Amino acid sequence: KLIILAPIMALFNARRRTRKAVFVVVGSLLFLFFCEIAYITIGLPVKAPVLAINNTEMRLGHTMVQELMNDGFDIYIRKQ
């Protein structure tokens, strides 16, 4: 609430524009600018590739072993 409410109140406070109100508005704009730069730098997460084996779609990171076993796959684990 405070992150959103403080800049709005400072922006629409027409009676008195103090240094504190201007500082809050400028600080909020700098914070939004920083978030945009971070978002551009990091980018969107890449979609998980879809593997298709025997007409069964598997999404890496989403498909569970139980789903594969229900579709008739056998899972073997090698013990070392």
C-alpha positions as CSV (number, residue, x, y, z in Angstrom):
1,K,0.0,0.0,0.0
2,L,2.7,2.5,0.9
3,I,4.6,2.0,-2.3
4,I,1.6,2.8,-4.4
5,L,-0.2,5.2,-2.1
6,A,2.7,7.6,-1.3
7,P,3.5,8.6,-4.9
8,I,-0.2,9.0,-5.8
9,M,-0.8,11.2,-2.7
10,A,2.3,13.2,-3.5
11,L,1.3,13.6,-7.1
12,F,-2.3,14.8,-6.5
13,N,-1.5,16.9,-3.5
14,A,-2.3,20.3,-5.2
15,R,-2.3,22.5,-2.1
16,R,1.3,22.1,-1.1
17,R,4.2,20.6,-3.0
18,T,7.0,20.1,-0.4
19,R,10.4,18.8,-1.1
20,K,9.4,15.5,0.5
21,A,6.5,15.1,-1.9
22,V,8.8,15.8,-4.9
23,F,11.4,13.4,-3.5
24,V,8.8,10.6,-3.2
25,V,7.6,11.1,-6.8
26,V,11.2,11.2,-8.1
27,G,12.1,8.1,-6.0
28,S,9.1,6.2,-7.3
29,L,9.9,7.0,-10.9
30,L,13.5,5.9,-10.4
31,F,12.3,2.7,-8.8
32,L,10.0,2.0,-11.8
33,F,12.9,2.8,-14.1
34,F,15.1,0.3,-12.3
35,C,12.4,-2.4,-12.5
36,E,12.0,-1.9,-16.2
37,I,15.8,-2.1,-16.8
38,A,15.9,-5.3,-14.6
39,Y,13.0,-6.8,-16.6
40,I,14.6,-6.0,-19.9
41,T,18.0,-7.4,-18.8
42,I,16.6,-10.7,-17.3
43,G,13.9,-11.2,-20.0
44,L,10.9,-13.5,-20.0
45,P,11.3,-17.1,-18.9
46,V,11.8,-19.5,-21.8
47,K,9.0,-21.9,-22.5
48,A,9.8,-25.4,-21.6
49,P,10.4,-27.6,-24.7
50,V,7.9,-30.3,-25.5
51,L,9.1,-33.8,-26.2
52,A,6.9,-36.3,-28.0
53,I,7.5,-40.0,-27.6
54,N,4.9,-42.5,-28.7
55,N,2.3,-39.8,-29.1
56,T,2.8,-38.7,-25.5
57,E,3.8,-35.1,-24.9
58,M,6.3,-34.5,-22.1
59,R,7.1,-31.0,-20.9
60,L,10.4,-30.7,-19.2
61,G,9.9,-29.5,-15.6
62,H,6.1,-30.1,-15.7
63,T,5.4,-33.7,-16.5
64,M,5.5,-36.0,-13.5
65,V,6.7,-39.6,-13.4
66,Q,3.3,-40.8,-12.3
67,E,1.8,-39.3,-15.5
68,L,4.3,-41.2,-17.6
69,M,3.7,-44.5,-15.7
70,N,-0.1,-44.0,-16.3
71,D,0.6,-43.7,-20.0
72,G,2.4,-47.1,-20.0
73,F,6.0,-46.1,-19.7
74,D,8.4,-48.1,-17.6
75,I,11.0,-46.1,-15.6
76,Y,14.3,-47.8,-14.7
77,I,16.8,-46.3,-12.3
78,R,20.4,-47.5,-12.3
79,K,21.9,-47.9,-8.9
80,Q,25.6,-47.2,-8.7
